[in-house]
């Protein structure tokens, strides 16, 4: 029986590294009491939509430590 080989430059390996990096970022942010985060979109149009969404969110957001 042969031992399977692992190509660290393969698309699959890159995807695994990406998933692991996202998970580690989420854990770090959770530890730092971040309330949430946005994933960077792949296209310019999606980025514009996301920025509008973020601005709308922070315009309406009431932070727990703010005065009502």
GUVOGU-545990 format. One record per residue: x, y, z of N, C-alpha, C, O, CB in turn; residue in three letters; residue number from 0. Coordinates in nm, 2 decimals, decimal comma, padded with zeros to 4 digits, always signed. Glycine has a CB too. Layout:
GUVOGU-545990
[[X Y Z] [X Y Z] [X Y Z] [X Y Z] [X Y Z] 'ALA' NUM]
...
END
This chain:
GUVOGU-545990
[[+00,08 -00,12 +00,00] [+00,00 +00,00 +00,00] [+00,09 +00,12 +00,00] [+00,18 +00,13 +00,08] [-00,10 +00,00 +00,12] 'UNK' 0]
[[+00,06 +00,22 -00,09] [+00,15 +00,34 -00,10] [+00,09 +00,45 -00,01] [-00,03 +00,46 +00,02] [+00,16 +00,38 -00,25] 'UNK' 1]
[[+00,18 +00,53 +00,03] [+00,14 +00,64 +00,12] [+00,10 +00,76 +00,02] [+00,17 +00,79 -00,07] [+00,26 +00,69 +00,21] 'UNK' 2]
[[-00,02 +00,82 +00,05] [-00,06 +00,93 -00,04] [+00,03 +01,05 -00,02] [+00,09 +01,08 +00,08] [-00,20 +00,97 +00,00] 'UNK' 3]
[[+00,06 +01,11 -00,14] [+00,14 +01,23 -00,14] [+00,06 +01,36 -00,12] [-00,06 +01,35 -00,15] [+00,23 +01,24 -00,27] 'UNK' 4]
[[+00,12 +01,46 -00,07] [+00,05 +01,58 -00,05] [+00,12 +01,70 -00,12] [+00,24 +01,72 -00,08] [+00,02 +01,61 +00,10] 'UNK' 5]
[[+00,06 +01,76 -00,21] [+00,12 +01,87 -00,28] [+00,08 +02,00 -00,21] [-00,03 +02,04 -00,22] [+00,08 +01,88 -00,44] 'UNK' 6]
[[+00,18 +02,06 -00,14] [+00,15 +02,18 -00,07] [+00,11 +02,30 -00,15] [+00,07 +02,41 -00,10] [+00,26 +02,22 +00,02] 'UNK' 7]
[[+00,14 +02,29 -00,28] [+00,11 +02,40 -00,38] [-00,02 +02,38 -00,45] [-00,06 +02,46 -00,54] [+00,22 +02,43 -00,47] 'UNK' 8]
[[-00,09 +02,27 -00,42] [-00,21 +02,24 -00,50] [-00,32 +02,33 -00,46] [-00,32 +02,40 -00,36] [-00,25 +02,09 -00,47] 'UNK' 9]
[[-00,42 +02,34 -00,55] [-00,54 +02,42 -00,52] [-00,61 +02,38 -00,39] [-00,65 +02,46 -00,31] [-00,64 +02,42 -00,64] 'UNK' 10]
[[-00,62 +02,25 -00,37] [-00,68 +02,20 -00,25] [-00,60 +02,24 -00,12] [-00,66 +02,28 -00,02] [-00,68 +02,04 -00,25] 'UNK' 11]
[[-00,47 +02,24 -00,13] [-00,39 +02,28 -00,01] [-00,41 +02,43 +00,01] [-00,42 +02,48 +00,12] [-00,24 +02,25 -00,04] 'UNK' 12]
[[-00,41 +02,51 -00,10] [-00,44 +02,65 -00,08] [-00,57 +02,68 -00,02] [-00,58 +02,77 +00,06] [-00,42 +02,72 -00,22] 'UNK' 13]
[[-00,67 +02,61 -00,06] [-00,81 +02,62 -00,01] [-00,81 +02,59 +00,14] [-00,87 +02,66 +00,22] [-00,91 +02,54 -00,08] 'UNK' 14]
[[-00,74 +02,48 +00,18] [-00,73 +02,44 +00,32] [-00,66 +02,55 +00,40] [-00,70 +02,59 +00,51] [-00,65 +02,31 +00,34] 'UNK' 15]
[[-00,55 +02,61 +00,35] [-00,48 +02,72 +00,42] [-00,57 +02,84 +00,44] [-00,58 +02,90 +00,54] [-00,35 +02,76 +00,35] 'UNK' 16]
[[-00,65 +02,87 +00,33] [-00,74 +02,98 +00,34] [-00,85 +02,96 +00,44] [-00,88 +03,05 +00,52] [-00,81 +03,01 +00,20] 'UNK' 17]
[[-00,91 +02,84 +00,45] [-01,01 +02,81 +00,55] [-00,95 +02,82 +00,69] [-01,01 +02,88 +00,78] [-01,07 +02,67 +00,52] 'UNK' 18]
[[-00,83 +02,77 +00,71] [-00,77 +02,77 +00,84] [-00,74 +02,92 +00,88] [-00,76 +02,95 +00,99] [-00,64 +02,69 +00,83] 'UNK' 19]
[[-00,69 +03,00 +00,79] [-00,66 +03,14 +00,82] [-00,79 +03,21 +00,86] [-00,79 +03,29 +00,95] [-00,60 +03,21 +00,70] 'UNK' 20]
[[-00,90 +03,19 +00,79] [-01,03 +03,25 +00,82] [-01,07 +03,21 +00,96] [-01,12 +03,29 +01,04] [-01,14 +03,22 +00,72] 'UNK' 21]
[[-01,06 +03,08 +00,99] [-01,10 +03,03 +01,12] [-01,01 +03,09 +01,23] [-01,07 +03,14 +01,33] [-01,09 +02,88 +01,13] 'UNK' 22]
[[-00,88 +03,10 +01,21] [-00,79 +03,16 +01,31] [-00,83 +03,31 +01,33] [-00,82 +03,36 +01,44] [-00,65 +03,14 +01,27] 'UNK' 23]
[[-00,86 +03,38 +01,22] [-00,90 +03,52 +01,23] [-01,02 +03,53 +01,31] [-01,03 +03,62 +01,40] [-00,91 +03,58 +01,09] 'UNK' 24]
[[-01,12 +03,45 +01,29] [-01,25 +03,45 +01,36] [-01,22 +03,43 +01,51] [-01,28 +03,50 +01,59] [-01,35 +03,35 +01,30] 'UNK' 25]
[[-01,14 +03,33 +01,54] [-01,11 +03,30 +01,68] [-01,04 +03,42 +01,75] [-01,08 +03,46 +01,86] [-01,03 +03,17 +01,69] 'UNK' 26]
[[-00,94 +03,48 +01,68] [-00,87 +03,59 +01,74] [-00,97 +03,71 +01,76] [-00,97 +03,77 +01,86] [-00,76 +03,63 +01,64] 'UNK' 27]
[[-01,05 +03,74 +01,66] [-01,15 +03,85 +01,67] [-01,25 +03,82 +01,78] [-01,28 +03,91 +01,86] [-01,22 +03,87 +01,54] 'UNK' 28]
[[-01,29 +03,70 +01,80] [-01,38 +03,66 +01,91] [-01,32 +03,69 +02,04] [-01,38 +03,75 +02,13] [-01,43 +03,52 +01,90] 'UNK' 29]
[[-01,19 +03,65 +02,05] [-01,12 +03,67 +02,18] [-01,10 +03,82 +02,21] [-01,09 +03,86 +02,32] [-00,98 +03,61 +02,17] 'UNK' 30]
[[-01,10 +03,90 +02,10] [-01,09 +04,05 +02,12] [-01,22 +04,12 +02,13] [-01,23 +04,24 +02,11] [-01,00 +04,11 +02,01] 'UNK' 31]
[[-01,33 +04,04 +02,15] [-01,47 +04,09 +02,17] [-01,52 +04,16 +02,04] [-01,60 +04,25 +02,05] [-01,48 +04,18 +02,28] 'UNK' 32]
[[-01,47 +04,13 +01,93] [-01,53 +04,18 +01,80] [-01,67 +04,12 +01,79] [-01,69 +04,01 +01,81] [-01,44 +04,14 +01,68] 'UNK' 33]
[[-01,76 +04,21 +01,75] [-01,90 +04,17 +01,74] [-01,93 +04,10 +01,61] [-02,03 +04,03 +01,60] [-01,99 +04,29 +01,76] 'UNK' 34]
[[-01,85 +04,11 +01,51] [-01,87 +04,05 +01,38] [-01,77 +04,10 +01,28] [-01,69 +04,19 +01,31] [-02,01 +04,08 +01,33] 'UNK' 35]
[[-01,77 +04,05 +01,17] [-01,68 +04,09 +01,06] [-01,73 +04,06 +00,93] [-01,82 +03,98 +00,91] [-01,54 +04,03 +01,08] 'UNK' 36]
[[-01,68 +04,13 +00,83] [-01,72 +04,11 +00,69] [-01,61 +04,05 +00,61] [-01,49 +04,09 +00,63] [-01,76 +04,25 +00,63] 'UNK' 37]
[[-01,64 +03,95 +00,53] [-01,54 +03,89 +00,44] [-01,52 +03,98 +00,32] [-01,62 +04,04 +00,27] [-01,59 +03,75 +00,40] 'UNK' 38]
[[-01,40 +03,99 +00,28] [-01,37 +04,08 +00,16] [-01,43 +04,01 +00,04] [-01,40 +03,90 +00,01] [-01,21 +04,10 +00,15] 'UNK' 39]
[[-01,51 +04,09 -00,04] [-01,57 +04,04 -00,16] [-01,47 +04,03 -00,27] [-01,36 +04,09 -00,26] [-01,69 +04,12 -00,20] 'UNK' 40]
[[-01,50 +03,95 -00,37] [-01,41 +03,93 -00,48] [-01,42 +04,03 -00,59] [-01,33 +04,05 -00,67] [-01,43 +03,79 -00,54] 'UNK' 41]
[[-01,53 +04,10 -00,60] [-01,55 +04,19 -00,72] [-01,57 +04,33 -00,67] [-01,60 +04,36 -00,55] [-01,67 +04,15 -00,80] 'UNK' 42]
[[-01,54 +04,43 -00,75] [-01,55 +04,57 -00,72] [-01,70 +04,60 -00,69] [-01,73 +04,68 -00,60] [-01,50 +04,66 -00,84] 'UNK' 43]
[[-01,79 +04,55 -00,77] [-01,93 +04,58 -00,75] [-01,98 +04,53 -00,61] [-02,05 +04,60 -00,53] [-02,02 +04,51 -00,86] 'UNK' 44]
[[-01,94 +04,41 -00,57] [-01,97 +04,35 -00,44] [-01,91 +04,44 -00,33] [-01,97 +04,46 -00,22] [-01,92 +04,21 -00,43] 'UNK' 45]
[[-01,78 +04,49 -00,35] [-01,72 +04,57 -00,25] [-01,79 +04,70 -00,23] [-01,81 +04,74 -00,12] [-01,57 +04,60 -00,30] 'UNK' 46]
[[-01,84 +04,76 -00,34] [-01,92 +04,89 -00,33] [-02,05 +04,86 -00,25] [-02,08 +04,94 -00,16] [-01,95 +04,94 -00,47] 'UNK' 47]
[[-02,11 +04,75 -00,28] [-02,24 +04,71 -00,20] [-02,21 +04,69 -00,05] [-02,28 +04,73 +00,03] [-02,30 +04,59 -00,26] 'UNK' 48]
[[-02,10 +04,62 -00,03] [-02,06 +04,59 +00,11] [-02,03 +04,72 +00,19] [-02,07 +04,74 +00,30] [-01,94 +04,50 +00,11] 'UNK' 49]
[[-01,96 +04,81 +00,12] [-01,92 +04,94 +00,19] [-02,05 +05,02 +00,22] [-02,06 +05,08 +00,33] [-01,83 +05,03 +00,10] 'UNK' 50]
[[-02,14 +05,02 +00,13] [-02,27 +05,09 +00,16] [-02,34 +05,02 +00,27] [-02,40 +05,09 +00,36] [-02,36 +05,08 +00,03] 'UNK' 51]
[[-02,34 +04,89 +00,28] [-02,40 +04,82 +00,39] [-02,34 +04,85 +00,52] [-02,40 +04,87 +00,62] [-02,40 +04,67 +00,36] 'UNK' 52]
[[-02,20 +04,86 +00,52] [-02,13 +04,89 +00,65] [-02,16 +05,03 +00,69] [-02,18 +05,05 +00,81] [-01,98 +04,87 +00,62] 'UNK' 53]
[[-02,16 +05,12 +00,60] [-02,20 +05,26 +00,64] [-02,34 +05,27 +00,69] [-02,36 +05,34 +00,79] [-02,18 +05,36 +00,51] 'UNK' 54]
[[-02,43 +05,20 +00,63] [-02,57 +05,20 +00,68] [-02,58 +05,14 +00,82] [-02,65 +05,19 +00,90] [-02,66 +05,13 +00,58] 'UNK' 55]
[[-02,51 +05,03 +00,84] [-02,51 +04,97 +00,97] [-02,46 +05,06 +01,08] [-02,52 +05,08 +01,18] [-02,42 +04,84 +00,96] 'UNK' 56]
[[-02,34 +05,13 +01,05] [-02,28 +05,21 +01,16] [-02,36 +05,34 +01,17] [-02,35 +05,41 +01,28] [-02,14 +05,24 +01,12] 'UNK' 57]
[[-02,43 +05,38 +01,07] [-02,52 +05,50 +01,08] [-02,63 +05,47 +01,18] [-02,67 +05,56 +01,26] [-02,57 +05,54 +00,95] 'UNK' 58]
[[-02,69 +05,35 +01,18] [-02,80 +05,32 +01,26] [-02,76 +05,25 +01,39] [-02,85 +05,24 +01,48] [-02,89 +05,23 +01,18] 'UNK' 59]
[[-02,64 +05,20 +01,40] [-02,60 +05,12 +01,52] [-02,60 +05,20 +01,65] [-02,55 +05,31 +01,65] [-02,46 +05,06 +01,49] 'UNK' 60]
[[-02,65 +05,14 +01,75] [-02,64 +05,20 +01,89] [-02,54 +05,11 +01,97] [-02,58 +04,99 +02,00] [-02,78 +05,21 +01,96] 'UNK' 61]
[[-02,43 +05,16 +02,00] [-02,33 +05,08 +02,07] [-02,37 +05,07 +02,21] [-02,42 +05,16 +02,27] [-02,19 +05,14 +02,05] 'UNK' 62]
[[-02,34 +04,95 +02,28] [-02,38 +04,94 +02,42] [-02,32 +05,04 +02,51] [-02,39 +05,08 +02,61] [-02,33 +04,80 +02,47] 'UNK' 63]
[[-02,21 +05,10 +02,48] [-02,15 +05,20 +02,57] [-02,19 +05,34 +02,53] [-02,14 +05,44 +02,59] [-02,00 +05,19 +02,57] 'UNK' 64]
[[-02,27 +05,36 +02,43] [-02,31 +05,49 +02,39] [-02,43 +05,54 +02,46] [-02,51 +05,47 +02,52] [-02,34 +05,50 +02,23] 'UNK' 65]
[[-02,45 +05,67 +02,46] [-02,57 +05,73 +02,53] [-02,69 +05,72 +02,43] [-02,67 +05,74 +02,31] [-02,55 +05,88 +02,56] 'UNK' 66]
[[-02,80 +05,68 +02,49] [-02,92 +05,66 +02,40] [-02,97 +05,79 +02,38] [-03,07 +05,81 +02,31] [-03,02 +05,57 +02,47] 'UNK' 67]
END
